Amino acid sequence: IGLSLSASADSRKIILEVANTQGISGLDYELSYTSKGDIPRGVIGHIDIKSAGKPVTQEITLGTCSDVCHYDENVSDIKLILKVTKTDGTISQVSKSLEL
């Protein structure tokens, strides 16, 4: 599926990209990482595939945002689990790690 993970220029976001969405109806992701003080953190989300075959990109903030964003510091041990739901209803899973 052409899964890639990268950090934004300021390392405050992770960019998840799936290059080949042909035959995929949706993606569920679980991103886990460790922040300053060895605190385990995580983000879960869903991406609907609207245009099959076209790449999708999702920015995932490392921290919390409401009125103001509070970014996690000293982020390490980044792991992504991606559940891929295909148009035929089957589900598969892919994982990837990233070090900042």
C-alpha positions in Angstrom: 0.0 0.0 0.0 3.0 2.3 0.1 2.9 3.2 3.7 5.3 5.9 4.9 5.7 7.8 8.2 7.7 11.0 8.5 8.0 13.9 11.0 7.0 17.5 10.2 9.8 20.0 10.0 9.3 21.0 13.6 8.8 17.4 14.8 5.5 18.3 16.4 3.4 16.2 13.9 3.7 12.8 12.3 2.7 12.6 8.6 1.2 9.3 7.6 0.9 8.6 3.9 -0.6 5.7 2.0 0.4 5.9 -1.7 -1.9 3.2 -3.1 -5.5 3.2 -1.9 -6.8 1.0 -4.8 -9.3 -1.5 -3.3 -9.3 0.2 0.1 -12.4 1.7 1.7 -11.0 2.9 5.0 -8.0 3.1 7.3 -8.0 2.9 11.1 -4.7 4.0 12.8 -3.3 3.7 16.3 -0.1 5.7 16.9 1.7 5.1 20.2 4.8 6.9 21.5 6.7 7.9 24.6 7.0 11.5 25.7 9.2 13.4 28.3 9.3 11.5 31.6 8.7 8.1 29.9 5.0 8.8 29.7 3.1 6.6 27.2 0.9 8.5 24.8 -1.2 7.7 21.8 -3.6 8.8 19.1 -6.3 6.8 17.3 -8.2 7.9 14.2 -10.0 6.9 11.0 -9.5 7.9 7.4 -12.3 7.4 4.9 -11.0 6.7 1.4 -13.0 8.9 -1.0 -11.0 8.5 -4.2 -9.8 5.0 -4.7 -6.3 4.8 -6.1 -5.3 8.3 -5.0 -2.7 8.8 -2.2 -4.0 9.9 1.2 -2.0 11.9 3.8 -2.9 12.5 7.5 -1.1 14.8 9.9 -1.1 13.5 13.5 -0.3 16.0 16.2 2.0 14.8 19.0 0.2 16.4 21.9 -3.2 17.9 22.6 -5.0 20.8 20.9 -8.2 22.6 21.9 -8.0 26.4 21.9 -4.2 26.1 22.1 -1.9 23.2 21.2 0.4 21.7 23.9 3.0 19.6 22.2 4.7 16.6 23.8 8.5 16.9 24.3 11.3 14.4 23.9 9.1 12.1 21.8 10.5 8.6 21.1 9.6 5.0 20.3 6.9 6.0 17.7 4.9 3.0 16.5 2.0 2.9 14.1 -0.6 0.1 13.6 -2.7 0.6 10.5 -5.8 -1.5 10.0 -6.8 -1.6 6.3 -10.4 -2.3 5.4 -10.7 -3.3 1.8 -13.7 -2.8 -0.5 -14.5 -6.5 -0.3 -14.8 -6.3 3.5 -11.6 -8.0 4.4 -9.3 -6.4 6.9 -5.5 -6.6 7.1 -3.0 -4.9 9.3 0.3 -3.1 8.7 2.8 -1.7 11.2 5.6 0.8 11.0 8.1 2.5 13.4 9.8 5.9 13.3 12.6 7.5 15.3 12.9 11.3 15.6 
